[in-house]
């Protein structure tokens, strides 16, 4: 099954597939429903194309070879090294993520902190904290004088939190989500650390950003999150976020061209569905119109004279989605079950579908930067 509708195929798409005949990845685009291998010595990686002055123009004109139809390759089993299948579209870019960029998720982070990772306490705190700060923060511009005044009021009420600091203060929360080349692609399994008992998907827009801080395209992502681990202490953020198979990106980057721009990112409407093996269904929505920091501002806070990324970055922009629907126990909200199928979609971006497993049951990540470099050298691409 395809992860793009016919109406979306007019865009300029850039991604990666595994090619068993070369025991490595290939850079691909889509043309007339075909997956086209455009890997070249002048641009052997997605990173190289994102560094160009006009990535979309290069991809549109690049010579290539058809590997099969989108339908065929999208239906292949991810992780099966004997078949051509899609990978996450990024390769050498650092994988960064922004947190607490929406008012509703900001409130949920405060609740996690107040509950210290205990879902049984969350419902009572949700009512108390939500009534005090919920909708009042929605239209506040982060870092503004009005935000500073709200901060003082909340401090006086004993409700100030480190999550509110990064939510409406001058500095955004930006963290490292995953290691280079470790992200999962469309159709793959995603992993939960086995210590977690309270966790959730996070549907987000993910930007492709060059080393100069120029946004060249966007796709979808699932910032798999361990709510109990992060709720115990913000110092456990890395343990809550970066585990085997815990980051999913895809299906492909849609590059900025005449049909797609940063304004389409700002207007994106994301839908998410979780379908459980127990028959449970959860629908969620995240509207980029409600983000409290502009995507370009988030990029500026990440890349600049203060911090360089020679191979560029991919940047998760945060989520509005707050998983409060009860699944098993009234008042405890949502948590994953193994076998959950998570589908994130947005018009113009396609669909990203993954199945939830334990990180310890997902295939180990073994193809790192050194392996990619050796593979490209063997193919005489570098």
C-alpha positions as CSV (number, residue, x, y, z in Angstrom):
1,X,0.0,0.0,0.0
2,X,1.2,3.5,-0.8
3,X,1.9,6.2,1.8
4,X,1.0,9.1,-0.6
5,X,-2.3,10.0,-2.3
6,X,-2.4,10.6,-6.0
7,X,-3.0,14.3,-5.4
8,X,0.3,14.5,-3.4
9,X,2.5,13.1,-6.1
10,X,2.9,16.4,-7.8
11,X,5.4,17.4,-5.1
12,X,9.2,16.9,-5.2
13,X,10.0,14.1,-2.9
14,X,13.4,12.9,-1.6
15,X,14.0,9.8,0.4
16,X,16.1,6.6,0.9
17,X,15.6,2.9,0.3
18,X,17.6,-0.1,1.2
19,X,19.0,-1.9,-1.9
20,X,20.0,-5.5,-1.2
21,X,22.1,-5.8,-4.4
22,X,24.5,-3.1,-3.0
23,X,24.0,-4.0,0.7
24,X,23.4,-0.3,1.4
25,X,21.1,2.7,1.0
26,X,20.1,4.5,-2.1
27,X,18.8,8.1,-2.5
28,X,15.5,8.1,-4.3
29,X,12.7,10.3,-5.6
30,X,9.3,9.7,-7.1
31,X,8.3,10.1,-10.8
32,X,5.0,8.9,-12.3
33,X,4.5,6.5,-9.5
34,X,7.9,5.0,-9.8
35,X,10.7,5.0,-7.2
36,X,13.8,6.4,-8.9
37,X,17.3,5.8,-7.7
38,X,19.2,9.1,-8.1
39,X,22.3,8.1,-6.1
40,X,25.3,9.7,-7.7
41,X,29.0,10.4,-7.0
42,X,28.2,14.1,-6.9
43,X,25.4,13.5,-4.4
44,X,25.6,10.1,-2.7
45,X,23.6,11.1,0.4
46,X,20.4,13.0,1.2
47,X,22.6,15.3,3.2
48,X,24.5,16.3,0.0
49,X,21.3,17.2,-1.8
50,X,20.0,19.3,1.1
51,X,23.2,21.3,1.0
52,X,22.6,22.4,-2.6
53,X,21.3,25.9,-3.5
54,X,18.2,24.4,-5.0
55,X,17.6,20.8,-3.9
56,X,14.2,20.5,-5.6
57,X,15.6,21.5,-9.0
58,X,18.5,19.0,-8.6
59,X,16.1,16.2,-7.7
60,X,13.7,17.0,-10.5
61,X,16.5,16.9,-13.1
62,X,18.7,14.1,-11.8
63,X,19.3,11.1,-13.9
64,X,18.1,7.9,-12.3
65,X,16.9,4.3,-12.6
66,X,13.5,2.9,-11.7
67,X,13.5,0.4,-8.8
68,X,9.8,-0.4,-9.1
69,X,6.5,1.2,-8.2
70,X,5.8,3.2,-5.1
71,X,3.1,0.6,-4.2
72,X,5.5,-2.3,-4.5
73,X,8.4,-0.8,-2.5
74,X,6.1,0.7,0.2
75,X,4.6,-2.7,0.7
76,X,8.0,-4.4,1.3
77,X,8.9,-5.4,4.8
78,X,11.2,-2.9,6.5
79,X,14.3,-4.4,8.0
80,X,14.3,-7.3,5.5
81,X,17.8,-6.9,4.0
82,X,16.9,-9.1,1.1
83,X,14.2,-6.7,-0.2
84,X,14.2,-3.1,-1.4
85,X,12.3,-1.1,1.2
86,X,12.0,2.4,2.5
87,X,14.2,3.8,5.2
88,X,14.0,7.1,7.1
89,X,14.7,9.9,4.6
90,X,17.5,11.5,6.6
91,X,21.1,10.1,6.7
92,X,24.0,12.2,8.0
93,X,21.9,14.9,9.6
94,X,21.7,15.3,13.4
95,X,18.2,14.4,14.7
96,X,17.0,17.3,17.0
97,X,13.6,17.9,18.5
98,X,11.7,20.8,20.1
99,X,9.6,20.3,23.2
100,X,6.7,22.2,24.8
101,X,5.9,24.3,21.7
102,X,2.1,24.0,22.1
103,X,-0.1,25.2,24.9
104,X,-2.0,21.9,25.4
105,X,1.1,19.8,25.5
106,X,2.7,22.4,27.8
107,X,0.0,21.7,30.3
108,X,0.5,18.0,30.0
109,X,4.2,18.3,30.6
110,X,3.4,20.3,33.8
111,X,1.0,17.5,34.9
112,X,3.7,14.9,34.2
113,X,6.1,16.8,36.4
114,X,3.5,17.4,39.2
115,X,2.5,13.7,39.1
116,X,6.2,12.5,39.2
117,X,5.4,10.0,36.5
118,X,2.4,8.5,38.3
119,X,-0.7,8.3,36.0
120,X,-3.0,7.7,38.9
121,X,-2.3,11.2,40.2
122,X,-2.5,12.9,36.8
123,X,-6.3,13.3,36.5
124,X,-6.6,15.3,39.7
125,X,-3.7,17.4,38.9
126,X,-5.0,17.9,35.3
127,X,-8.1,19.5,36.6
128,X,-6.4,21.8,39.1
129,X,-3.5,22.9,36.9
130,X,-5.5,23.0,33.7
131,X,-8.2,25.2,35.1
132,X,-5.5,27.7,36.2
133,X,-3.3,27.9,33.1
134,X,-4.8,25.9,30.3
135,X,-6.4,28.1,27.6
136,X,-5.0,31.3,29.1
137,X,-1.6,30.4,27.5
138,X,-2.8,29.6,24.0
139,X,-2.3,33.0,22.4
140,X,0.7,34.2,24.4
141,X,3.8,34.8,22.3
142,X,6.8,33.0,23.8
143,X,9.4,35.4,25.1
144,X,7.1,38.4,25.1
145,X,6.5,40.9,27.9
146,X,3.0,39.5,28.3
147,X,4.6,36.0,28.8
148,X,6.9,37.5,31.4
149,X,3.9,38.9,33.3
150,X,2.1,35.5,33.2
151,X,5.2,33.9,34.6
152,X,5.2,36.2,37.6
153,X,1.5,35.4,38.3
154,X,2.1,31.6,38.1
155,X,5.1,31.8,40.3
156,X,3.0,33.7,42.9
157,X,0.4,30.8,42.6
158,X,3.1,28.2,43.1
159,X,2.4,26.8,39.6
160,X,5.6,27.7,37.7
161,X,7.3,24.8,36.1
162,X,10.5,24.2,34.0
163,X,8.1,23.2,31.2
164,X,6.4,26.6,31.3
165,X,9.8,28.2,31.3
166,X,10.6,26.7,27.9
167,X,7.0,26.9,26.7
168,X,6.6,30.7,27.1
169,X,10.0,31.9,28.1
170,X,12.6,33.4,25.7
171,X,14.5,30.1,25.0
172,X,13.0,27.1,23.3
173,X,13.7,23.5,24.4
174,X,15.8,21.7,21.8
175,X,17.2,18.3,22.5
176,X,18.9,15.5,20.7
177,X,16.2,12.9,19.8
178,X,18.2,10.2,18.1
179,X,21.6,9.3,16.8
180,X,22.7,9.8,13.2
181,X,21.3,7.0,11.0
182,X,19.3,5.4,13.8
183,X,15.8,6.7,12.9
184,X,13.1,4.3,11.7
185,X,11.2,4.8,8.4
186,X,7.7,4.1,7.2
187,X,6.3,0.7,8.0
188,X,9.0,-0.1,10.5
189,X,8.6,-1.1,14.2
190,X,9.2,1.6,16.8
191,X,10.5,0.8,20.3
192,X,9.5,1.5,23.9
193,X,12.1,1.1,26.6
194,X,10.9,-1.9,28.7
195,X,11.0,0.1,32.0
196,X,8.2,2.4,30.9
197,X,4.6,1.8,31.9
198,X,3.2,5.2,30.7
199,X,4.0,6.3,27.2
200,X,2.6,7.7,24.0
201,X,3.3,8.7,20.4
202,X,3.9,12.3,19.4
203,X,2.8,13.3,15.9
204,X,5.0,16.1,14.6
205,X,6.2,17.9,11.5
206,X,10.0,17.4,10.9
207,X,12.0,19.9,9.0
208,X,15.0,19.2,6.8
209,X,17.6,21.9,7.5
210,X,20.9,22.6,5.8
211,X,24.2,23.3,7.6
212,X,23.5,27.1,6.9
213,X,20.2,26.9,8.8
214,X,18.1,27.0,5.6
215,X,14.9,24.9,5.7
216,X,14.7,22.9,2.4
217,X,11.7,20.6,3.1
218,X,9.6,18.8,5.6
219,X,8.1,15.4,6.5
220,X,6.3,13.7,9.4
221,X,7.7,12.2,12.6
222,X,6.8,10.2,15.7
223,X,8.7,11.4,18.7
224,X,8.0,8.3,20.8
225,X,7.9,9.5,24.4
226,X,8.1,7.8,27.8
227,X,5.8,10.0,30.0
228,X,6.6,8.2,33.3
229,X,10.4,8.4,32.8
230,X,10.4,12.1,31.8
231,X,7.8,12.9,34.5
232,X,10.1,11.5,37.3
233,X,12.8,14.0,36.3
234,X,13.5,16.3,33.4
235,X,17.1,15.1,33.8
236,X,15.9,11.7,32.4
237,X,14.9,13.3,29.1
238,X,17.5,11.4,27.1
239,X,16.4,8.1,28.6
240,X,12.8,9.0,27.8
241,X,13.5,10.0,24.2
242,X,16.6,8.2,22.8
243,X,16.2,4.4,22.8
244,X,16.6,1.7,20.1
245,X,14.0,2.3,17.4
246,X,12.3,5.1,19.4
247,X,12.4,7.7,16.6
248,X,10.4,7.5,13.3
249,X,10.7,9.9,10.4
250,X,9.0,9.8,7.0
251,X,7.7,8.8,4.6
252,X,9.9,11.1,2.5
253,X,11.0,14.7,2.6
254,X,8.8,16.9,0.5
255,X,11.2,19.6,-0.8
256,X,10.3,23.2,-1.0
257,X,9.4,24.1,-4.6
258,X,6.6,26.0,-6.5
259,X,4.0,23.6,-4.9
260,X,5.2,23.5,-1.3
261,X,6.8,26.0,1.1
262,X,7.3,27.0,4.7
263,X,3.8,28.4,4.8
264,X,2.4,24.9,4.1
265,X,4.3,23.8,7.2
266,X,2.8,26.6,9.2
267,X,-0.7,25.6,8.0
268,X,-0.2,21.8,8.4
269,X,-3.0,19.8,10.0
270,X,-1.8,16.5,11.4
271,X,-4.0,13.6,12.2
272,X,-3.0,10.5,14.2
273,X,-4.7,7.2,14.8
274,X,-3.6,4.4,17.1
275,X,-5.2,1.0,16.5
276,X,-4.5,-1.5,19.2
277,X,-4.5,-5.3,19.2
278,X,-7.2,-5.0,21.9
279,X,-9.6,-3.2,19.5
280,X,-8.9,0.2,21.2
281,X,-8.8,3.2,18.8
282,X,-7.4,6.6,19.6
283,X,-7.7,9.6,17.2
284,X,-5.6,12.7,17.8
285,X,-5.0,16.0,15.9
286,X,-2.2,18.5,15.9
287,X,-2.6,21.9,14.2
288,X,0.6,23.8,13.4
289,X,-1.5,27.0,13.5
290,X,-1.5,26.7,17.3
291,X,2.3,26.5,17.7
292,X,3.7,29.1,20.1
293,X,7.0,29.5,18.3
294,X,7.4,30.0,14.5
295,X,9.3,27.1,12.8
296,X,11.9,29.5,11.5
297,X,12.5,30.8,15.0
298,X,13.0,27.3,16.3
299,X,15.6,26.7,13.5
300,X,17.4,29.9,14.4
301,X,17.6,28.8,18.1
302,X,19.1,25.5,17.0
303,X,21.5,26.4,14.2
304,X,23.7,29.5,14.1
305,X,27.0,31.0,15.2
306,X,26.3,29.5,18.6
307,X,26.0,25.9,17.3
308,X,27.0,24.4,13.9
309,X,25.9,21.2,12.2
310,X,28.2,20.6,9.2
311,X,25.8,17.9,7.9
312,X,22.6,19.8,8.7
313,X,19.8,18.7,11.0
314,X,16.3,17.3,10.9
315,X,14.2,19.1,13.5
316,X,11.0,17.9,15.2
317,X,8.7,20.9,15.8
318,X,6.7,19.6,18.8
319,X,3.1,18.4,19.1
320,X,-0.3,19.7,20.2
321,X,-1.5,16.1,20.8
322,X,-2.2,15.4,24.5
323,X,-3.2,11.7,25.0
324,X,-5.8,12.0,27.8
325,X,-8.4,9.4,26.6
326,X,-8.6,6.6,29.1
327,X,-7.6,3.2,27.8
328,X,-7.8,0.7,30.7
329,X,-8.2,2.4,34.0
330,X,-10.5,5.5,34.4
331,X,-8.4,8.5,35.2
332,X,-5.1,7.0,34.0
333,X,-5.3,8.2,30.4
334,X,-3.6,6.6,27.4
335,X,-0.6,4.4,27.3
336,X,0.7,2.1,24.5
337,X,0.2,-1.7,24.2
338,X,2.6,-3.8,22.2
339,X,1.3,-4.2,18.7
340,X,-0.3,-0.8,18.5
341,X,-0.3,0.5,14.9
342,X,0.3,4.3,14.8
343,X,-0.5,6.3,11.7
344,X,0.4,10.0,11.4
345,X,-0.9,11.8,8.3
346,X,-1.2,15.3,6.9
347,X,-2.4,16.6,3.5
348,X,0.6,17.1,1.3
349,X,3.0,15.1,3.6
350,X,1.6,11.6,3.2
351,X,1.3,9.0,5.9
352,X,3.8,7.5,8.4
353,X,2.8,4.2,9.9
354,X,4.7,2.2,12.5
355,X,4.0,-0.7,14.9
356,X,4.9,-0.4,18.6
357,X,7.3,-3.0,20.1
358,X,9.8,-3.0,23.0
359,X,13.1,-1.5,22.1
360,X,14.7,-4.7,23.2
361,X,12.6,-6.6,20.7
362,X,13.2,-4.4,17.7
363,X,16.2,-5.2,15.6
364,X,19.4,-3.8,16.9
365,X,20.8,-0.7,15.2
366,X,24.0,-1.8,13.5
367,X,24.4,0.3,10.4
368,X,26.2,3.5,11.5
369,X,28.2,6.2,9.9
370,X,31.4,4.1,9.5
371,X,29.3,1.4,7.8
372,X,27.7,3.9,5.4
373,X,31.1,5.4,4.5
374,X,32.6,2.0,3.8
375,X,29.6,1.0,1.7
376,X,29.7,4.2,-0.4
377,X,33.5,3.7,-0.9
378,X,33.0,0.1,-2.1
379,X,30.4,1.4,-4.6
380,X,32.9,4.1,-5.7
381,X,30.5,6.9,-4.7
382,X,33.1,8.6,-2.5
